[in-house]
Amino acid sequence: MIRKATLADHARIHAIRMGVREDVLSDPSLVTAEEVDWYREHAIFFVAEEAGEVVAFTCANHQSGLIWALFVDPAHERRGHGRALLDAALAELTAAGHAQAWLTTGSGTRAERFYRRHGWREMGRSIDGQIVFIRALAETDAN
Ligand SMILES: CC(C)(COP(=O)(O)OP(=O)(O)OC[C@H]1O[C@@H](n2cnc3c(N)ncnc32)[C@H](O)[C@@H]1OP(=O)(O)O)[C@@H](O)C(=O)NCCC(=O)NCCS
């Protein structure tokens, strides 16, 4: 089940972000509470639930077309949560008028392979060496 995130989900979302094995945050203070609150209150912030527990989340920026975060609890990977959350976020970006979404992710990761399989195209590298991916938004993920 996918639904909008609420303030009550904060602790579980934080635990998932800190529990991933790839794209580990070297410095947790790089993601501020203000940013997280902004996504929840003013942008796109969905969680996926399994048996009543939050197991994955995504944040997207309806102003810039950025997928800012997509994280799945490692114990609940490969069950379709990543794709379902991404589809939901892309549908919101499409509804907001975007023709294209973008994101950055680490090279050589599961996320890189996941995005390539789901129609994302590499545009180059960001200043910190991450891959910049874009995806056309004429339709949601039909791969
Ligand atoms: C990358 C990531 C988001 C993928 O999430 P996920 O929930 O495992 O993704 P999905 O389950 O939708 O898809 C993954 C695979 O599982 C498969 N799958 C989905 N449901 C399935 C099921 N019921 N049974 C078997 N396989 C299934 C999908 O077909 C897909 O296969 P493929 O990779 O061969 O195409 C997740 O691994 C993650 O959070 N990684 C760490 C954090 C990160 O790097 N995030 C990106 C930063 S922007």
The ligand as a MOL file (V3000), in Angstrom:
LIG
                    3D

  0  0  0     0  0            999 V3000
M  V30 BEGIN CTAB
M  V30 COUNTS 48 50 0 0 0
M  V30 BEGIN ATOM
M  V30 1 C 17.3020 0.5300 -5.6780 0
M  V30 2 C 16.1110 0.2340 -4.7870 0
M  V30 3 C 15.3100 1.5240 -4.5980 0
M  V30 4 C 15.2290 -0.8310 -5.4640 0
M  V30 5 O 14.0800 -1.0940 -4.6420 0
M  V30 6 P 13.2420 -2.4850 -4.7060 0
M  V30 7 O 12.0370 -2.3140 -3.8770 0
M  V30 8 O 14.1430 -3.6300 -4.4190 0
M  V30 9 O 12.8380 -2.4810 -6.2430 0
M  V30 10 P 11.7290 -3.4250 -6.9370 0
M  V30 11 O 11.3640 -4.5530 -6.0280 0
M  V30 12 O 10.6470 -2.5460 -7.4540 0
M  V30 13 O 12.5370 -3.9650 -8.1750 0
M  V30 14 C 13.7520 -4.6670 -7.9860 0
M  V30 15 C 13.6990 -6.0320 -8.6450 0
M  V30 16 O 12.8290 -6.8990 -7.9020 0
M  V30 17 C 11.9370 -7.5390 -8.8170 0
M  V30 18 N 10.6860 -7.8770 -8.1230 0
M  V30 19 C 9.7190 -7.0090 -7.8100 0
M  V30 20 N 8.6930 -7.6720 -7.2110 0
M  V30 21 C 9.0730 -8.9690 -7.1300 0
M  V30 22 C 8.4830 -10.1340 -6.6000 0
M  V30 23 N 7.2730 -10.1060 -6.0170 0
M  V30 24 N 9.1780 -11.2910 -6.6660 0
M  V30 25 C 10.3960 -11.3410 -7.2290 0
M  V30 26 N 11.0200 -10.2610 -7.7550 0
M  V30 27 C 10.3680 -9.0950 -7.7050 0
M  V30 28 C 11.7450 -6.5280 -9.8880 0
M  V30 29 O 11.2870 -7.1220 -11.0940 0
M  V30 30 C 13.1340 -6.0120 -10.0460 0
M  V30 31 O 13.8800 -6.9290 -10.8020 0
M  V30 32 P 15.0390 -6.4460 -11.7260 0
M  V30 33 O 15.9270 -5.6360 -10.7950 0
M  V30 34 O 15.6790 -7.6860 -12.2200 0
M  V30 35 O 14.3890 -5.5930 -12.7580 0
M  V30 36 C 16.5580 -0.3320 -3.4340 0
M  V30 37 O 17.4220 -1.4240 -3.6640 0
M  V30 38 C 17.2640 0.6470 -2.5070 0
M  V30 39 O 16.6210 1.3100 -1.6810 0
M  V30 40 N 18.5990 0.7220 -2.5900 0
M  V30 41 C 19.4340 1.4790 -1.6280 0
M  V30 42 C 19.2030 2.9480 -1.6460 0
M  V30 43 C 19.5020 3.6110 -2.9430 0
M  V30 44 O 20.5770 3.4390 -3.5100 0
M  V30 45 N 18.5180 4.4120 -3.4040 0
M  V30 46 C 18.6320 5.1930 -4.5680 0
M  V30 47 C 19.1570 6.5410 -4.2330 0
M  V30 48 S 18.4800 7.7260 -5.3420 0
M  V30 END ATOM
M  V30 BEGIN BOND
M  V30 1 1 1 2
M  V30 2 1 2 3
M  V30 3 1 2 4
M  V30 4 1 2 36
M  V30 5 1 4 5
M  V30 6 1 5 6
M  V30 7 2 6 7
M  V30 8 1 6 8
M  V30 9 1 6 9
M  V30 10 1 9 10
M  V30 11 2 10 11
M  V30 12 1 10 12
M  V30 13 1 10 13
M  V30 14 1 13 14
M  V30 15 1 14 15
M  V30 16 1 15 16
M  V30 17 1 15 30
M  V30 18 1 16 17
M  V30 19 1 17 18
M  V30 20 1 17 28
M  V30 21 1 18 19
M  V30 22 1 18 27
M  V30 23 2 19 20
M  V30 24 1 20 21
M  V30 25 1 21 22
M  V30 26 2 21 27
M  V30 27 1 22 23
M  V30 28 2 22 24
M  V30 29 1 24 25
M  V30 30 2 25 26
M  V30 31 1 26 27
M  V30 32 1 28 29
M  V30 33 1 28 30
M  V30 34 1 30 31
M  V30 35 1 31 32
M  V30 36 2 32 33
M  V30 37 1 32 34
M  V30 38 1 32 35
M  V30 39 1 36 37
M  V30 40 1 36 38
M  V30 41 2 38 39
M  V30 42 1 38 40
M  V30 43 1 40 41
M  V30 44 1 41 42
M  V30 45 1 42 43
M  V30 46 2 43 44
M  V30 47 1 43 45
M  V30 48 1 45 46
M  V30 49 1 46 47
M  V30 50 1 47 48
M  V30 END BOND
M  V30 END CTAB
M  END
